[in-house]
Amino acid sequence: MPHSYKRMPTIIAHRANSLRRIRHYILDSNVDGIEMDFVKSPINGNVVLMHISEDFLTKETIAKEEPMPSRRVAEYRLDIRYYANRVISWITDTLTHKQYEWKPRKYFLENVLRYVDEQLRKARRKMIVLVDLKSKDIHEKMTEALQKIKVHNASIYISSKYHRELAKIKQCMPQVKVLASFDSEVINAPE
């Protein structure tokens, strides 16, 4: 990300990990970019958005055009009857490590990238899209998706604390910009 001391800092919206947040940050906010976290499903190996259960604590399924809410505890209590079955299902799935099995396909990597592209076209604006890899062994699916889906009006950056993942992505797609997070694993370490 180019940075100049003569201009304002670049503002990246953290945890754009639901379609609601992606839409809000692209259409209704003045941020320079969005950051999304992706993980590998332990059940089927699909690459999906992380923290996606938050959609079930909002009214996204009831009123898709509702503005981004500032929720209070009292509002969550009012919704508990509507969400009781979903919450119980979510807790059960979480405890049995099946949290990604029941999620809609809209949260799969390729579908999320298509949605980001659609929203950027709708907003007619350019944006930084920061994809943070939170799991190992997803570089192949990431490069396949980026080669298959062109996100227009976006500068895509891939970040991770798993430096070998970044190196493999860079090897397959030298034009992709990567950002290495600091961790105990060094990028040039022998395997």
N, CA, C and O of each residue as an XYZ file, in Angstrom:
764
protein
N       0.839     -1.170      0.000
C       0.000      0.000      0.000
C       0.888      1.237      0.000
O       1.630      1.465      0.955
N       0.822      2.020     -1.034
C       1.642      3.227     -1.058
C       1.216      4.180      0.050
O       0.027      4.358      0.314
N       2.191      4.777      0.681
C       1.887      5.677      1.784
C       2.710      6.948      1.615
O       3.889      6.896      1.264
N       2.094      8.054      1.860
C       2.782      9.332      1.799
C       2.512     10.080      3.098
O       1.390     10.077      3.605
N       3.541     10.713      3.627
C       3.368     11.483      4.861
C       2.600     12.771      4.614
O       2.197     13.441      5.565
N       2.391     13.127      3.356
C       1.705     14.372      3.031
C       0.195     14.191      2.913
O      -0.534     15.172      2.767
N      -0.275     12.970      2.975
C      -1.714     12.757      2.853
C      -2.247     12.029      4.084
O      -1.486     11.630      4.965
N      -3.534     11.870      4.126
C      -4.181     11.199      5.254
C      -3.797      9.718      5.271
O      -3.470      9.152      4.228
N      -3.835      9.093      6.443
C      -3.533      7.658      6.505
C      -4.587      6.834      5.763
O      -5.734      7.255      5.615
N      -4.181      5.674      5.310
C      -5.098      4.745      4.667
C      -5.928      4.061      5.753
O      -5.379      3.546      6.726
N      -7.234      4.059      5.585
C      -8.130      3.471      6.579
C      -8.716      2.181      6.013
O      -9.395      2.181      4.986
N      -8.434      1.083      6.713
C      -8.931     -0.229      6.311
C      -9.956     -0.693      7.349
O      -9.657     -0.736      8.542
N     -11.145     -1.034      6.901
C     -12.194     -1.530      7.798
C     -11.882     -2.977      8.161
O     -11.836     -3.852      7.295
N     -11.671     -3.213      9.440
C     -11.284     -4.528      9.947
C     -12.500     -5.444     10.081
O     -13.598     -4.987     10.400
N     -12.299     -6.727      9.836
C     -13.325     -7.765      9.987
C     -14.567     -7.515      9.151
O     -15.683     -7.522      9.669
N     -14.375     -7.296      7.878
C     -15.524     -7.236      6.964
C     -15.894     -8.679      6.628
O     -15.774     -9.116      5.483
N     -16.342     -9.405      7.643
C     -16.523    -10.850      7.519
C     -17.974    -11.282      7.410
O     -18.320    -12.407      7.771
N     -18.806    -10.408      6.922
C     -20.183    -10.781      6.599
C     -20.568     -9.956      5.376
O     -19.995     -8.897      5.123
N     -21.534    -10.449      4.630
C     -21.961     -9.713      3.438
C     -22.533     -8.360      3.830
O     -22.393     -7.382      3.096
N     -23.167     -8.310      4.969
C     -23.722     -7.048      5.468
C     -22.621     -6.018      5.701
O     -22.751     -4.865      5.289
N     -21.541     -6.431      6.358
C     -20.438     -5.500      6.613
C     -19.732     -5.105      5.320
O     -19.377     -3.941      5.135
N     -19.530     -6.061      4.436
C     -18.895     -5.741      3.153
C     -19.700     -4.667      2.443
O     -19.151     -3.660      1.998
N     -21.012     -4.887      2.337
C     -21.884     -3.918      1.669
C     -21.828     -2.555      2.367
O     -21.730     -1.520      1.707
N     -21.891     -2.559      3.690
C     -21.865     -1.304      4.447
C     -20.563     -0.542      4.205
O     -20.586      0.656      3.921
N     -19.438     -1.231      4.317
C     -18.148     -0.554      4.163
C     -17.948     -0.027      2.745
O     -17.371      1.045      2.561
N     -18.414     -0.764      1.747
C     -18.226     -0.319      0.365
C     -19.200      0.794      0.002
O     -18.798      1.801     -0.582
N     -20.461      0.628      0.335
C     -21.482      1.575     -0.112
C     -21.690      2.769      0.812
O     -21.960      3.872      0.338
N     -21.571      2.566      2.122
C     -22.006      3.596      3.062
C     -20.915      4.227      3.909
O     -21.210      5.096      4.729
N     -19.684      3.825      3.743
C     -18.634      4.401      4.582
C     -17.566      5.040      3.707
O     -17.573      4.895      2.485
N     -16.679      5.726      4.335
C     -15.640      6.439      3.600
C     -14.268      5.812      3.847
O     -13.264      6.521      3.917
N     -14.225      4.491      3.977
C     -12.954      3.814      4.212
C     -12.238      3.580      2.885
O     -12.853      3.575      1.819
N     -10.920      3.387      2.979
C     -10.111      3.148      1.782
C     -10.081      1.681      1.383
O      -9.745      1.344      0.248
N     -10.435      0.808      2.324
C     -10.383     -0.614      2.021
C     -11.085     -1.449      3.068
O     -11.512     -0.959      4.113
N     -11.189     -2.736      2.749
C     -11.790     -3.689      3.676
C     -10.819     -4.833      3.912
O     -10.012     -5.169      3.045
N     -10.904     -5.429      5.096
C     -10.079     -6.585      5.445
C     -11.017     -7.729      5.777
O     -11.926     -7.591      6.596
N     -10.780     -8.872      5.121
C     -11.608    -10.055      5.346
C     -10.713    -11.207      5.775
O      -9.602    -11.358      5.266
N     -11.195    -12.019      6.709
C     -10.450    -13.180      7.198
C     -11.034    -14.445      6.584
O     -12.248    -14.650      6.599
N     -10.165    -15.288      6.045
C     -10.607    -16.553      5.461
C      -9.931    -17.719      6.164
O      -8.750    -17.654      6.505
N     -10.691    -18.784      6.375
C     -10.184    -20.006      7.006
C     -10.580    -21.207      6.150
O     -11.463    -21.131      5.296
N      -9.898    -22.306      6.410
C     -10.227    -23.561      5.736
C     -11.204    -24.331      6.615
O     -10.944    -24.543      7.799
N     -12.321    -24.746      6.039
C     -13.298    -25.522      6.790
C     -12.703    -26.872      7.162
O     -12.166    -27.573      6.304
N     -12.796    -27.243      8.450
C     -12.263    -28.545      8.855
C     -13.113    -29.706      8.346
O     -12.676    -30.856      8.383
N     -14.309    -29.416      7.876
C     -15.218    -30.465      7.427
C     -14.990    -30.824      5.964
O     -14.760    -31.988      5.634
N     -15.055    -29.817      5.083
C     -15.011    -30.113      3.653
C     -13.859    -29.443      2.914
O     -13.734    -29.617      1.701
N     -13.019    -28.688      3.603
C     -11.860    -28.073      2.968
C     -12.145    -26.804      2.196
O     -11.222    -26.212      1.639
N     -13.407    -26.361      2.144
C     -13.718    -25.106      1.465
C     -13.116    -23.934      2.226
O     -12.956    -23.988      3.445
N     -12.785    -22.880      1.496
C     -12.271    -21.663      2.113
C     -13.461    -20.736      2.323
O     -14.151    -20.372      1.370
N     -13.698    -20.354      3.587
C     -14.876    -19.567      3.939
C     -14.479    -18.371      4.804
O     -13.400    -18.340      5.396
N     -15.379    -17.394      4.861
C     -15.170    -16.254      5.748
C     -15.146    -16.719      7.196
O     -15.904    -17.607      7.586
N     -14.273    -16.117      7.983
C     -14.206    -16.403      9.410
C     -15.168    -15.460     10.133
O     -15.476    -14.385      9.618
N     -15.640    -15.840     11.299
C     -16.555    -15.028     12.123
C     -17.917    -14.864     11.464
O     -18.615    -13.890     11.745
N     -18.312    -15.785     10.601
C     -19.559    -15.577      9.873
C     -20.802    -15.769     10.725
O     -21.901    -15.422     10.293
N     -20.654    -16.311     11.920
C     -21.833    -16.506     12.762
C     -22.456    -15.187     13.198
O     -23.599    -15.177     13.655
N     -21.735    -14.070     13.069
C     -22.284    -12.779     13.488
C     -23.526    -12.396     12.698
O     -24.349    -11.630     13.198
N     -23.687    -12.904     11.482
C     -24.876    -12.595     10.703
C     -26.145    -13.089     11.382
O     -27.220    -12.526     11.173
N     -26.029    -14.127     12.187
C     -27.204    -14.677     12.826
C     -27.595    -13.888     14.070
O     -28.604    -14.204     14.699
N     -26.830    -12.880     14.436
C     -27.182    -12.001     15.548
C     -27.587    -10.622     15.047
O     -27.668     -9.676     15.831
N     -27.841    -10.502     13.761
C     -28.317     -9.247     13.183
C     -29.653     -9.510     12.508
O     -30.127    -10.646     12.481
N     -30.245     -8.486     11.976
C     -31.517     -8.652     11.281
C     -31.310     -8.741      9.772
O     -32.211     -8.397      9.008
N     -30.146     -9.194      9.336
C     -29.864     -9.263      7.901
C     -30.905    -10.092      7.161
O     -31.307     -9.735      6.054
N     -31.340    -11.179      7.753
C     -32.294    -12.047      7.069
C     -33.696    -11.452      7.043
O     -34.528    -11.866      6.235
N     -33.968    -10.484      7.918
C     -35.300     -9.874      7.966
C     -35.353     -8.626      7.082
O     -36.240     -8.503      6.238
N     -34.422     -7.714      7.270
C     -34.434     -6.441      6.542
C     -33.057     -6.196      5.940
O     -32.172     -5.641      6.591
N     -32.891     -6.610      4.708
C     -31.576     -6.540      4.082
C     -31.087     -5.103      3.895
O     -29.879     -4.875      3.844
N     -31.973     -4.151      3.794
C     -31.558     -2.773      3.553
C     -31.490     -1.941      4.828
O     -31.310     -0.725      4.765
N     -31.631     -2.580      5.973
C     -31.542     -1.865      7.248
C     -30.137     -1.291      7.403
O     -29.166     -1.987      7.104
N     -29.991     -0.039      7.861
C     -28.652      0.513      8.053
C     -27.874     -0.263      9.108
O     -28.458     -0.945      9.950
N     -26.553     -0.151      9.052
C     -25.695     -0.868      9.998
C     -26.088     -0.469     11.421
O     -25.944      0.698     11.787
N     -26.579     -1.407     12.229
C     -27.104     -1.039     13.538
C     -26.023     -0.897     14.592
O     -24.936     -1.465     14.491
N     -26.361     -0.122     15.602
C     -25.554     -0.085     16.815
C     -26.397     -0.822     17.841
O     -27.270     -0.236     18.480
N     -26.129     -2.109     17.991
C     -26.998     -2.958     18.795
C     -26.706     -2.818     20.284
O     -25.564     -2.609     20.694
N     -27.770     -2.939     21.085
C     -27.651     -2.939     22.536
C     -28.118     -4.296     23.046
O     -28.806     -5.033     22.340
N     -27.740     -4.614     24.270
C     -28.116     -5.898     24.864
C     -29.631     -6.073     24.843
O     -30.125     -7.165     24.561
N     -30.361     -5.021     25.136
C     -31.825     -5.111     25.158
C     -32.376     -5.535     23.799
O     -33.332     -6.308     23.736
N     -31.786     -5.041     22.715
C     -32.250     -5.413     21.384
C     -31.994     -6.886     21.100
O     -32.815     -7.553     20.471
N     -30.859     -7.394     21.563
C     -30.580     -8.818     21.375
C     -31.595     -9.668     22.135
O     -32.022    -10.717     21.653
N     -31.977     -9.207     23.326
C     -32.968     -9.953     24.108
C     -34.311     -9.993     23.383
O     -35.008    -11.006     23.428
N     -34.677     -8.902     22.719
C     -35.933     -8.877     21.973
C     -35.912     -9.861     20.809
O     -36.951    -10.409     20.439
N     -34.756    -10.083     20.241
C     -34.628    -10.976     19.090
C     -34.472    -12.441     19.468
O     -34.487    -13.304     18.591
N     -34.324    -12.740     20.747
C     -33.937    -14.094     21.156
C     -34.947    -15.150     20.717
O     -34.560    -16.266     20.369
N     -36.239    -14.812     20.728
C     -37.230    -15.809     20.296
C     -37.034    -16.165     18.826
O     -37.090    -17.333     18.443
N     -36.805    -15.143     18.014
C     -36.631    -15.387     16.578
C     -35.381    -16.218     16.307
O     -35.376    -17.094     15.442
N     -34.327    -15.930     17.060
C     -33.044    -16.569     16.787
C     -32.766    -17.807     17.639
O     -31.707    -18.420     17.501
N     -33.691    -18.184     18.511
C     -33.431    -19.290     19.437
C     -33.001    -20.558     18.714
O     -32.011    -21.182     19.095
N     -33.730    -20.941     17.681
C     -33.369    -22.160     16.955
C     -32.009    -22.029     16.287
O     -31.224    -22.977     16.283
N     -31.728    -20.870     15.726
C     -30.438    -20.673     15.063
C     -29.292    -20.668     16.066
O     -28.228    -21.228     15.803
N     -29.512    -20.035     17.216
C     -28.464    -19.979     18.238
C     -28.182    -21.377     18.776
O     -27.024    -21.766     18.928
N     -29.238    -22.129     19.061
C     -29.051    -23.499     19.556
C     -28.306    -24.332     18.519
O     -27.388    -25.080     18.855
N     -28.708    -24.199     17.260
C     -28.032    -24.927     16.183
C     -26.572    -24.503     16.079
O     -25.686    -25.342     15.917
N     -26.322    -23.178     16.176
C     -24.948    -22.667     16.084
C     -24.090    -23.211     17.222
O     -22.954    -23.628     16.995
N     -24.628    -23.210     18.454
C     -23.874    -23.724     19.605
C     -23.585    -25.211     19.419
O     -22.462    -25.661     19.645
N     -24.589    -25.965     19.011
C     -24.403    -27.405     18.792
C     -23.337    -27.656     17.734
O     -22.440    -28.475     17.932
N     -23.437    -26.951     16.614
C     -22.462    -27.133     15.539
C     -21.068    -26.715     15.975
O     -20.084    -27.362     15.616
N     -20.977    -25.642     16.744
C     -19.675    -25.180     17.210
C     -19.044    -26.210     18.130
O     -17.858    -26.515     18.012
N     -19.835    -26.743     19.043
C     -19.304    -27.728     19.980
C     -18.903    -29.025     19.293
O     -18.038    -29.746     19.790
N     -19.518    -29.329     18.161
C     -19.169    -30.553     17.432
C     -18.253    -30.262     16.242
O     -18.036    -31.131     15.397
N     -17.721    -29.046     16.177
C     -16.782    -28.635     15.124
C     -17.374    -28.762     13.722
O     -16.674    -29.132     12.780
N     -18.646    -28.459     13.589
C     -19.284    -28.507     12.279
C     -19.756    -27.120     11.855
O     -20.672    -27.001     11.041
N     -19.146    -26.083     12.392
C     -19.672    -24.746     12.164
C     -19.658    -24.305     10.707
O     -20.419    -23.410     10.339
N     -18.821    -24.900      9.866
C     -18.771    -24.455      8.475
C     -19.633    -25.320      7.566
O     -19.886    -24.949      6.420
N     -20.079    -26.448      8.053
C     -20.827    -27.376      7.225
C     -22.196    -26.810      6.837
O     -22.650    -27.018      5.711
N     -22.849    -26.108      7.742
C     -24.212    -25.655      7.505
C     -24.299    -24.249      6.930
O     -25.394    -23.778      6.623
N     -23.191    -23.583      6.783
C     -23.221    -22.205      6.311
C     -23.620    -22.147      4.844
O     -23.286    -23.046      4.073
N     -24.323    -21.104      4.459
C     -24.708    -20.956      3.061
C     -23.484    -20.792      2.166
O     -22.428    -20.332      2.603
N     -23.650    -21.175      0.923
C     -22.550    -21.101     -0.043
C     -22.098    -19.660     -0.281
O     -21.011    -19.436     -0.813
N     -22.913    -18.689      0.105
C     -22.537    -17.294     -0.130
C     -21.257    -16.911      0.595
O     -20.638    -15.905      0.244
N     -20.840    -17.681      1.594
C     -19.636    -17.353      2.343
C     -18.383    -18.025      1.800
O     -17.296    -17.807      2.333
N     -18.506    -18.837      0.752
C     -17.336    -19.462      0.151
C     -16.504    -18.387     -0.539
O     -17.040    -17.380     -1.001
N     -15.211    -18.601     -0.606
C     -14.255    -17.625     -1.128
C     -14.673    -17.024     -2.468
O     -14.746    -15.802     -2.598
N     -14.946    -17.863     -3.461
C     -15.281    -17.345     -4.792
C     -16.539    -16.492     -4.761
O     -16.598    -15.455     -5.421
N     -17.533    -16.907     -4.014
C     -18.778    -16.144     -3.933
C     -18.577    -14.807     -3.225
O     -19.196    -13.810     -3.595
N     -17.726    -14.783     -2.222
C     -17.436    -13.524     -1.522
C     -16.713    -12.562     -2.463
O     -17.031    -11.373     -2.496
N     -15.740    -13.068     -3.227
C     -15.026    -12.205     -4.176
C     -15.980    -11.654     -5.233
O     -15.880    -10.485     -5.607
N     -16.897    -12.479     -5.712
C     -17.901    -11.995     -6.680
C     -18.774    -10.903     -6.049
O     -19.099     -9.910     -6.699
N     -19.146    -11.093     -4.794
C     -19.984    -10.120     -4.097
C     -19.244     -8.790     -3.916
O     -19.827     -7.722     -4.102
N     -17.965     -8.860     -3.554
C     -17.155     -7.641     -3.414
C     -17.097     -6.914     -4.752
O     -17.260     -5.695     -4.802
N     -16.865     -7.652     -5.838
C     -16.824     -7.055     -7.172
C     -18.158     -6.383     -7.507
O     -18.184     -5.258     -8.006
N     -19.249     -7.070     -7.232
C     -20.585     -6.531     -7.494
C     -20.823     -5.231     -6.717
O     -21.345     -4.265     -7.274
N     -20.447     -5.204     -5.445
C     -20.661     -4.014     -4.621
C     -19.766     -2.849     -5.056
O     -20.193     -1.695     -5.037
N     -18.523     -3.153     -5.447
C     -17.627     -2.091     -5.924
C     -18.148     -1.489     -7.225
O     -18.074     -0.276     -7.419
N     -18.669     -2.320     -8.109
C     -19.253     -1.803     -9.359
C     -20.476     -0.934     -9.053
O     -20.674      0.121     -9.655
N     -21.279     -1.399     -8.117
C     -22.477     -0.653     -7.725
C     -22.100      0.712     -7.145
O     -22.753      1.716     -7.431
N     -21.049      0.741     -6.334
C     -20.620      1.987     -5.689
C     -19.806      2.878     -6.621
O     -19.627      4.066     -6.356
N     -19.315      2.293     -7.715
C     -18.456      3.017     -8.667
C     -17.269      3.656     -7.962
O     -16.997      4.848     -8.105
N     -16.574      2.825     -7.199
C     -15.402      3.327     -6.491
C     -14.306      2.281     -6.462
O     -14.542      1.094     -6.688
N     -13.100      2.751     -6.179
C     -11.948      1.866     -6.048
C     -11.667      1.656     -4.570
O     -11.955      2.513     -3.736
N     -11.094      0.491     -4.265
C     -10.875      0.166     -2.868
C      -9.758     -0.857     -2.728
O      -9.485     -1.630     -3.645
N      -9.121     -0.847     -1.574
C      -8.148     -1.877     -1.221
C      -8.925     -3.041     -0.618
O      -9.785     -2.842      0.241
N      -8.621     -4.255     -1.069
C      -9.238     -5.457     -0.510
C      -8.111     -6.290      0.081
O      -7.283     -6.844     -0.642
N      -8.092     -6.368      1.403
C      -7.058     -7.104      2.127
C      -7.636     -8.449      2.558
O      -8.572     -8.513      3.355
N      -7.061     -9.519      2.018
C      -7.502    -10.878      2.320
C      -6.499    -11.478      3.295
O      -5.333    -11.673      2.953
N      -6.954    -11.771      4.510
C      -6.073    -12.321      5.541
C      -6.322    -13.819      5.658
O      -7.428    -14.245      5.993
N      -5.302    -14.612      5.383
C      -5.411    -16.070      5.459
C      -5.155    -16.506      6.890
O      -4.063    -16.300      7.419
N      -6.145    -17.100      7.512
C      -6.050    -17.508      8.912
C      -5.774    -18.997      9.072
O      -5.677    -19.490     10.196
N      -5.647    -19.713      7.967
C      -5.378    -21.152      8.007
C      -4.245    -21.490      7.050
O      -3.960    -20.753      6.106
N      -3.613    -22.612      7.316
C      -2.602    -23.125      6.394
C      -3.290    -23.930      5.292
O      -4.457    -24.305      5.399
N      -2.525    -24.180      4.234
C      -2.963    -25.050      3.132
C      -4.197    -24.542      2.394
O      -5.045    -25.335      1.985
N      -4.303    -23.235      2.222
C      -5.392    -22.708      1.392
C      -4.853    -21.893      0.221
O      -5.618    -21.233     -0.482
N      -3.541    -21.937      0.011
C      -2.952    -21.147     -1.072
C      -3.445    -21.590     -2.444
O      -3.629    -20.751     -3.326
N      -3.664    -22.894     -2.647
C      -4.123    -23.374     -3.952
C      -5.512    -22.838     -4.276
O      -5.752    -22.347     -5.379
N      -6.417    -22.932     -3.318
C      -7.777    -22.431     -3.554
C      -7.782    -20.914     -3.709
O      -8.582    -20.366     -4.466
N      -6.887    -20.237     -2.989
C      -6.799    -18.785     -3.100
C      -6.327    -18.382     -4.499
O      -6.930    -17.512     -5.128
N      -5.259    -19.005     -4.989
C      -4.757    -18.644     -6.323
C      -5.761    -19.021     -7.406
O      -5.932    -18.274     -8.370
N      -6.426    -20.164     -7.268
C      -7.461    -20.551     -8.238
C      -8.564    -19.499     -8.295
O      -8.988    -19.093     -9.377
N      -9.020    -19.065     -7.136
C     -10.104    -18.078     -7.080
C      -9.667    -16.745     -7.675
O     -10.426    -16.118     -8.413
N      -8.457    -16.309     -7.362
C      -7.981    -15.022     -7.882
C      -7.748    -15.071     -9.387
O      -7.928    -14.062    -10.070
N      -7.349    -16.228     -9.915
C      -7.174    -16.362    -11.359
C      -8.519    -16.437    -12.069
O      -8.651    -15.979    -13.204
N      -9.500    -17.006    -11.415
C     -10.821    -17.205    -12.008
C     -11.695    -15.950    -11.934
O     -12.423    -15.641    -12.877
N     -11.620    -15.236    -10.819
C     -12.517    -14.101    -10.576
C     -11.727    -12.807    -10.552
O     -10.798    -12.653     -9.760
N     -12.093    -11.886    -11.412
C     -11.453    -10.573    -11.455
C     -12.304     -9.611    -10.641
O     -13.461     -9.356    -10.974
N     -11.725     -9.078     -9.573
C     -12.423     -8.078     -8.765
C     -12.012     -6.716     -9.318
O     -10.898     -6.249     -9.081
N     -12.913     -6.094    -10.048
C     -12.635     -4.802    -10.680
C     -12.585     -3.698     -9.627
O     -13.216     -3.799     -8.575
N     -11.845     -2.671     -9.916
C     -11.726     -1.502     -9.037
C     -11.175     -1.848     -7.660
O     -11.489     -1.177     -6.677
N     -10.358     -2.889     -7.584
C      -9.794     -3.283     -6.293
C      -8.306     -3.554     -6.420
O      -7.847     -4.153     -7.393
N      -7.565     -3.105     -5.424
C      -6.172     -3.513     -5.261
C      -6.191     -4.595     -4.203
O      -6.471     -4.326     -3.034
N      -5.892     -5.822     -4.611
C      -5.979     -6.944     -3.681
C      -4.621     -7.214     -3.060
O      -3.611     -7.333     -3.753
N      -4.622     -7.309     -1.745
C      -3.441     -7.670     -0.964
C      -3.787     -8.934     -0.184
O      -4.905     -9.081      0.310
N      -2.832     -9.832     -0.080
C      -3.035    -11.044      0.709
C      -2.057    -11.006      1.863
O      -0.857    -10.814      1.668
N      -2.575    -11.188      3.066
C      -1.713    -11.183      4.245
C      -1.907    -12.479      5.016
O      -2.939    -13.142      4.909
N      -0.891    -12.820      5.793
C      -0.978    -14.008      6.626
C       0.220    -14.070      7.555
O       1.275    -13.501      7.278
N       0.037    -14.766      8.651
C       1.174    -15.058      9.509
C       1.870    -16.329      9.030
O       2.955    -16.664      9.505
N       1.246    -17.032      8.093
C       1.835    -18.241      7.517
C       2.623    -17.851      6.267
O       2.084    -17.830      5.161
N       3.871    -17.553      6.457
C       4.707    -17.006      5.393
C       4.894    -17.965      4.230
O       5.010    -17.526      3.086
N       4.924    -19.258      4.497
C       5.063    -20.223      3.398
C       3.846    -20.171      2.473
O       3.979    -20.345      1.262
N       2.681    -19.935      3.032
C       1.478    -19.780      2.207
C       1.641    -18.595      1.260
O       1.326    -18.686      0.074
N       2.134    -17.488      1.797
C       2.347    -16.298      0.975
C       3.383    -16.558     -0.113
O       3.213    -16.126     -1.253
N       4.455    -17.263      0.241
C       5.504    -17.569     -0.737
C       4.948    -18.433     -1.869
O       5.293    -18.224     -3.032
N       4.096    -19.396     -1.541
C       3.507    -20.264     -2.565
C       2.556    -19.476     -3.463
O       2.515    -19.704     -4.672
N       1.796    -18.558     -2.885
C       0.904    -17.713     -3.686
C       1.725    -16.829     -4.611
O       1.407    -16.689     -5.792
N       2.773    -16.239     -4.074
C       3.640    -15.356     -4.867
C       4.315    -16.138     -5.996
O       4.522    -15.605     -7.086
N       4.657    -17.394     -5.735
C       5.282    -18.240     -6.746
C       4.309    -18.503     -7.904
O       4.707    -18.482     -9.069
N       3.048    -18.748     -7.584
C       2.033    -19.006     -8.614
C       1.575    -17.732     -9.314
O       1.282    -17.743    -10.510
N       1.515    -16.639     -8.565
C       1.007    -15.367     -9.094
C       1.928    -14.233     -8.657
O       1.648    -13.552     -7.670
N       3.037    -14.023     -9.392
C       4.011    -12.999     -8.990
C       3.432    -11.585     -8.898
O       3.965    -10.748     -8.169
N       2.352    -11.313     -9.624
C       1.772     -9.967     -9.625
C       0.969     -9.662     -8.361
O       0.666     -8.499     -8.095
N       0.622    -10.678     -7.586
C      -0.173    -10.480     -6.370
C       0.683     -9.824     -5.290
O       1.845    -10.180     -5.095
N       0.087     -8.864     -4.600
C       0.775     -8.176     -3.504
C       0.511     -8.937     -2.213
O      -0.630     -9.272     -1.896
N       1.586     -9.206     -1.471
C       1.431     -9.933     -0.211
C       2.008     -9.113      0.935
O       2.945     -8.335      0.754
N       1.434     -9.301      2.107
C       1.891     -8.651      3.329
C       2.120     -9.736      4.368
O       1.191    -10.461      4.724
N       3.325     -9.851      4.847
C       3.647    -10.889      5.827
C       3.487    -10.346      7.238
O       4.080     -9.328      7.594
N       2.684    -11.033      8.035
C       2.545    -10.696      9.448
C       3.705    -11.326     10.200
O       4.243    -12.350      9.779
N       4.085    -10.720     11.305
C       5.165    -11.285     12.105
C       4.647    -12.461     12.911
O       3.560    -12.417     13.488
N       5.445    -13.504     12.937
C       5.119    -14.706     13.684
C       6.416    -15.467     13.891
O       7.481    -15.019     13.466
N       6.327    -16.598     14.533
C       7.534    -17.384     14.791
C       8.024    -18.111     13.547
O       9.158    -18.591     13.527
N       7.203    -18.204     12.516
C       7.575    -18.893     11.289
C       8.208    -17.893     10.319
O       7.580    -16.892      9.974
N       9.421    -18.144      9.881
C      10.142    -17.237      8.988
C       9.943    -17.683      7.550
O       9.896    -18.881      7.268
N       9.825    -16.714      6.629
C       9.501    -17.027      5.242
C      10.559    -17.884      4.544
O      10.204    -18.715      3.708
N      11.834    -17.711      4.855
C      12.889    -18.464      4.184
C      13.371    -19.665      4.989
O      14.443    -20.204      4.712
N      12.607    -20.083      5.965
C      13.016    -21.213      6.802
C      12.934    -22.509      6.003
O      11.989    -22.708      5.241
N      13.918    -23.391      6.170
C      13.847    -24.680      5.472
C      12.673    -25.498      5.996
O      12.320    -25.413      7.172
N      12.076    -26.285      5.119
C      10.899    -27.080      5.523
C      11.287    -28.336      6.236
O      10.419    -29.110      6.639
